[in-house]
Amino acid sequence: MKKLGFGFMRLPMTDKDDPKSIDKEMLKKMVDIFLERGFTYFDTAYMYHDHASEAALREVLTERHPRGAFTVATKLPLMFLEKEGDQERIFDEQLEKCGVGYFDYYLLHNVNVHTYEKMKEFDSFGFIAKMKERGLIKHIGFSYHDDAELLDRVLTEHPEAEFVQLQLNYLDWDNESIQSRRCYETARRHGKPVVVMEPVKGGLLAKLPADVSARLAAVTPGQSDASWAMRFVGSLPNVKVILSGMSDASQVMDNISTFRDFKPLSEAERAALDTAVETLKARVKNPCTGCGYCMPCPAGVDIPRNFRVWNMFGVYQNAASAAAGWKNIPEGARADACVACGACLEKCPQRIGIPDDLRRVREDAHTWQ
């Protein structure tokens, strides 16, 4: 199987403020290009695009292509389990929404210190193992957002997991909170192949500041910024699939060009990336990837959008652009609407102190206006 996977988390939309407004015609073209070039792995989840992603996958993929031409991965949302029977109900709903008779890959979604207790309460590993025995799942694993110590415990207690999905990218590689390197090494020590999520960190590494991009181009010209990020994770020996959330056909083609004749990073290229990381670390305001797991906010704040504007201000150091982005956020969804209730804190896979950072967004916003 080729290493590039199509993530159904950041799909093209007809209305940027409505995650359900997936541009199906554009997406069909993207899916067709992806398959025509020999790539087969599609990844979705129960809540992506405000619960519309799985149904979109059925419409653009499973109803239009033979079942043997692709593989489908989706996930059991541990955060939504409340009572006995929820797992069975959600799983049956997912089979119908995705339009498949079985899942090639099925994951427990967002395992962390909080959801791990719920996972044990509902015996979620036991549930997906039973679905595998019934032929409804081919391979079982889990997506993970926590430290390496807990990952070691999960893999020790559940050797039946066949793979683990981790957030890996060159900016988070040595981050003490996200622990990309340590989690990768833990999975490798347990003999579990890794599916990579967030290789371009929510798009942050797909378009670098001009000075950073120029330094990389001086070492190896002719590559997109995104290709540097994809080649970083693609050069890791224990990586099985690298997911990319693609929102237009040009991104599909760029990724395909990276993986069609894949070349691991050279020592000179790794050194150039190390320099880029030091520059970006000094500029990035917080590690938000725009995943939206913190939403909806009880006070109506659009948390990812506020952090996107804030991070772009830090990375590109452009106050005028930040001011324009801030004005495009509806007034009631801006950071100043935060009441610091803390409902978002447990949900954030990046462990961001969201209320505190929203306060810092408000402070910086005064300098943009």
C-alpha positions in Angstrom: 0.0 0.0 0.0 1.3 3.5 -0.9 2.0 5.7 2.1 -0.2 8.7 1.2 -3.7 8.6 2.8 -6.6 10.9 2.1 -7.9 12.4 5.3 -11.6 13.4 5.3 -11.2 16.0 8.0 -10.4 19.2 6.0 -12.5 18.8 2.9 -13.4 21.5 0.3 -16.4 23.5 1.4 -18.8 25.8 -0.4 -19.2 27.9 2.8 -16.1 28.3 5.0 -18.3 28.9 8.0 -20.4 25.7 7.6 -18.4 22.5 8.0 -21.4 20.5 6.6 -21.2 22.4 3.2 -18.8 19.9 1.7 -18.2 20.6 -2.0 -19.1 17.1 -3.3 -18.3 17.8 -7.0 -14.8 19.1 -6.2 -14.3 16.2 -3.8 -15.3 13.6 -6.4 -12.6 15.0 -8.7 -10.0 14.8 -6.0 -10.9 11.3 -5.0 -10.8 10.2 -8.6 -7.3 11.7 -9.1 -6.1 10.0 -5.9 -7.3 6.6 -7.0 -6.2 6.9 -10.6 -2.6 7.5 -9.3 -2.7 4.3 -7.3 -3.4 5.6 -3.8 -6.1 3.8 -1.8 -6.3 4.7 1.9 -9.2 7.0 3.0 -9.6 8.1 6.6 -12.7 9.6 8.2 -14.4 9.8 11.6 -17.8 10.0 13.2 -17.7 13.7 14.0 -15.6 15.2 11.2 -17.2 18.1 9.4 -19.9 18.2 12.0 -20.8 14.6 11.5 -21.0 14.9 7.7 -17.7 13.4 6.6 -18.7 9.7 6.7 -21.8 10.3 4.5 -19.7 12.3 2.1 -17.2 9.4 1.8 -20.1 7.2 0.8 -21.3 9.6 -1.8 -18.0 10.4 -3.4 -16.2 7.1 -3.0 -18.0 3.9 -2.0 -21.0 4.5 -4.3 -18.8 5.3 -7.2 -15.9 2.9 -7.1 -15.6 -0.9 -6.6 -15.1 -2.0 -3.0 -11.7 -3.6 -3.8 -10.3 -0.4 -5.2 -9.9 1.4 -1.8 -9.5 0.9 1.9 -11.6 2.8 4.5 -10.6 3.7 8.1 -13.0 5.3 10.6 -13.1 5.6 14.3 -15.3 4.9 17.4 -15.8 8.2 19.2 -14.9 7.4 22.8 -15.9 10.9 23.9 -19.6 10.2 22.9 -20.0 6.9 24.8 -22.6 7.4 27.6 -24.6 4.3 28.1 -24.7 0.6 27.3 -25.4 0.0 23.6 -23.8 3.2 22.3 -20.9 1.4 20.7 -23.2 -1.0 18.8 -25.5 1.9 17.7 -22.6 4.1 16.5 -20.8 1.2 14.7 -24.0 0.2 12.8 -24.6 3.9 11.9 -21.1 4.2 10.6 -21.4 1.1 8.4 -24.5 2.7 6.9 -23.2 6.2 6.5 -20.0 5.0 4.9 -21.9 2.6 2.7 -19.6 -0.4 3.4 -20.1 -3.9 4.6 -16.9 -3.8 6.6 -14.1 -1.4 7.6 -10.6 -2.1 6.5 -9.2 -0.2 9.5 -11.2 0.8 12.7 -9.7 2.9 15.5 -10.7 3.9 19.0 -10.7 7.7 18.6 -8.5 10.1 20.6 -7.2 7.8 23.4 -5.8 10.0 26.2 -5.8 10.0 30.0 -9.5 11.0 30.1 -10.9 8.7 27.4 -8.8 5.7 28.5 -10.9 5.4 31.6 -14.1 5.5 29.5 -12.6 3.0 27.1 -12.0 0.6 29.9 -15.5 1.2 31.3 -17.1 0.2 28.0 -14.5 -2.5 27.1 -14.0 -0.8 23.8 -11.1 -2.9 22.8 -13.2 -6.0 23.5 -16.0 -4.5 21.3 -13.9 -3.9 18.3 -12.2 -7.3 18.7 -15.6 -8.9 18.5 -16.5 -6.9 15.3 -13.2 -8.1 13.8 -14.1 -11.7 14.7 -17.4 -11.2 12.9 -15.6 -10.0 9.8 -16.8 -6.4 10.1 -13.3 -5.0 10.7 -10.1 -6.2 9.2 -7.6 -4.3 11.3 -8.0 -2.6 14.7 -6.0 0.2 16.3 -6.4 3.6 18.0 -5.6 7.2 17.5 -3.7 8.8 20.3 -3.1 12.2 21.9 -1.2 12.0 25.1 2.3 11.4 26.5 4.6 8.5 25.8 4.2 7.0 29.2 0.5 6.4 28.8 1.0 5.1 25.3 3.4 2.5 26.6 0.8 1.5 29.2 -2.0 1.2 26.5 0.1 -0.9 24.2 1.3 -3.1 27.0 -2.3 -3.7 28.2 -3.6 -4.1 24.7 -1.2 -6.0 22.5 -4.1 -6.8 20.2 -3.9 -3.3 18.7 -2.3 -3.7 15.3 -1.4 -0.1 14.7 -1.5 3.4 16.3 -2.3 6.7 14.8 0.0 9.5 16.1 0.5 13.3 15.5 3.9 13.5 13.9 5.5 16.5 12.2 8.9 18.2 12.3 7.6 21.1 14.4 6.2 18.8 17.2 8.9 16.2 17.0 10.7 17.3 20.2 7.8 19.2 21.7 7.6 18.4 25.4 3.8 18.5 25.5 3.0 16.6 22.3 6.0 14.3 22.5 5.9 13.2 18.9 9.3 11.6 18.9 8.8 9.8 22.2 5.4 8.4 21.1 6.8 7.3 17.8 9.7 5.5 19.5 7.3 3.9 21.9 5.1 2.5 19.1 8.2 1.3 17.3 9.5 -0.5 20.5 6.1 -2.3 20.7 6.3 -3.3 17.1 3.3 -1.3 16.0 3.3 0.5 12.7 2.3 4.2 12.8 -0.4 6.0 10.8 0.6 9.7 10.8 -1.9 12.5 11.4 -1.2 16.3 11.3 2.0 16.0 9.2 1.6 19.7 8.2 0.2 20.7 11.6 -3.2 21.8 10.5 -1.8 23.6 7.4 0.8 25.7 9.4 3.7 23.9 7.7 2.0 23.9 4.2 2.8 27.6 3.6 5.9 28.8 5.5 7.0 32.4 6.0 9.0 33.6 3.0 12.3 33.7 4.9 12.0 30.2 6.2 10.8 28.8 2.8 13.7 30.5 1.1 16.3 28.8 3.4 14.8 25.4 2.6 14.7 26.2 -1.1 18.4 27.1 -1.0 19.1 23.5 0.0 16.7 21.7 -2.4 14.9 24.0 -4.8 11.6 23.2 -6.5 9.7 21.6 -3.6 6.6 22.9 -2.0 6.7 23.7 1.7 4.2 20.9 2.3 6.4 18.4 0.6 9.2 19.1 3.1 6.8 18.2 5.9 5.5 15.1 4.2 9.0 13.9 3.4 10.0 14.3 7.0 7.4 11.8 8.3 7.8 9.7 5.2 11.5 9.2 6.0 10.6 7.5 9.3 11.0 3.7 8.9 8.0 2.7 11.0 5.4 4.8 9.2 2.7 2.9 7.4 0.4 5.7 6.1 0.6 9.5 6.2 -2.8 11.2 6.3 -3.3 14.5 4.5 -6.4 16.6 4.8 -6.7 18.0 1.3 -9.1 20.8 0.4 -8.4 21.2 -3.3 -7.0 19.3 -6.3 -3.7 21.2 -6.3 -3.0 19.8 -2.8 -3.8 16.3 -4.1 -1.4 16.7 -7.0 1.3 18.1 -4.8 1.1 15.2 -2.4 1.1 12.7 -5.2 4.2 14.3 -6.7 5.9 13.9 -3.3 5.1 10.2 -3.0 5.1 9.1 -6.6 8.9 8.9 -6.5 9.6 9.3 -2.8 13.0 10.4 -1.7 13.9 10.3 2.0 15.5 13.5 3.5 19.2 13.9 3.1 21.4 15.0 6.1 21.6 18.5 4.6 17.8 18.7 4.3 17.4 17.5 7.9 19.8 20.2 9.0 17.8 22.8 7.1 14.6 21.7 8.8 16.2 21.9 12.2 17.0 25.6 11.5 13.4 26.1 10.3 12.1 24.6 13.5 14.0 27.0 15.6 12.6 30.0 13.7 9.0 28.7 13.8 9.2 27.8 17.5 10.0 31.4 18.3 7.0 32.6 16.3 4.2 30.2 16.8 1.8 31.3 19.5 0.3 28.0 20.5 0.1 24.4 19.1 -3.5 24.5 17.9 -4.0 22.4 14.7 -7.6 23.5 14.1 -9.0 20.0 14.8 -12.1 21.4 16.4 -12.4 18.8 19.2 -12.8 21.7 21.6 -16.0 22.8 19.9 -18.8 23.7 20.3 -17.9 26.4 22.9 -20.7 27.1 25.4 -20.1 30.8 25.0 -20.0 30.7 21.2 -16.3 31.3 20.7 -14.9 29.9 17.5 -11.7 28.7 19.3 -9.8 27.2 16.3 -10.5 30.3 14.1 -9.2 32.7 16.8 -6.1 30.6 17.3 -5.5 30.4 13.5 -5.5 34.2 13.2 -3.3 34.5 16.2 -0.8 31.9 15.0 -0.7 33.4 11.5 0.1 36.8 13.1 3.0 35.2 15.0 4.4 33.2 12.1 4.0 35.8 9.4 4.4 38.8 11.7 1.8 40.7 9.7 -0.5 42.8 11.8 -2.6 44.0 8.8 -3.4 40.4 7.8 -4.2 39.5 11.4 -6.6 42.5 11.7 -8.4 41.3 8.6 -8.7 37.8 9.9 -9.9 39.1 13.2 -12.6 41.3 11.6 -13.8 38.2 9.6 -14.6 36.4 12.8 -18.2 37.1 13.8 -18.2 39.4 16.8 -19.8 36.9 19.2 -17.3 34.2 18.2 -14.2 36.3 19.0 -11.9 35.6 21.9 -13.4 38.4 24.0 -16.6 36.3 24.3 -14.7 33.7 26.3 -16.1 33.3 29.9 -13.3 31.0 31.0 -15.7 28.2 31.9 -13.0 25.6 31.1 -15.3 23.2 29.1 -12.7 23.0 26.3 -9.8 22.0 28.4 -10.3 18.2 28.6 -11.2 18.0 25.0 -8.0 19.6 23.6 -5.6 16.9 22.3 -2.8 19.5 22.3 -3.2 20.3 26.0 -3.6 24.0 25.3 -4.6 26.2 28.2 -7.4 27.5 26.0 -9.0 30.2 28.3 -5.5 31.7 29.1 -4.5 31.7 25.4 -7.8 33.3 24.4 -7.0 36.1 26.9 -3.7 36.5 25.1 -5.4 36.6 21.8 -7.6 39.5 23.1 -4.5 41.3 24.3 -2.7 40.9 20.9 -5.8 41.9 19.0 -5.6 45.4 20.4 -2.3 45.8 18.6 -3.8 44.8 15.3 -6.6 47.4 15.2 
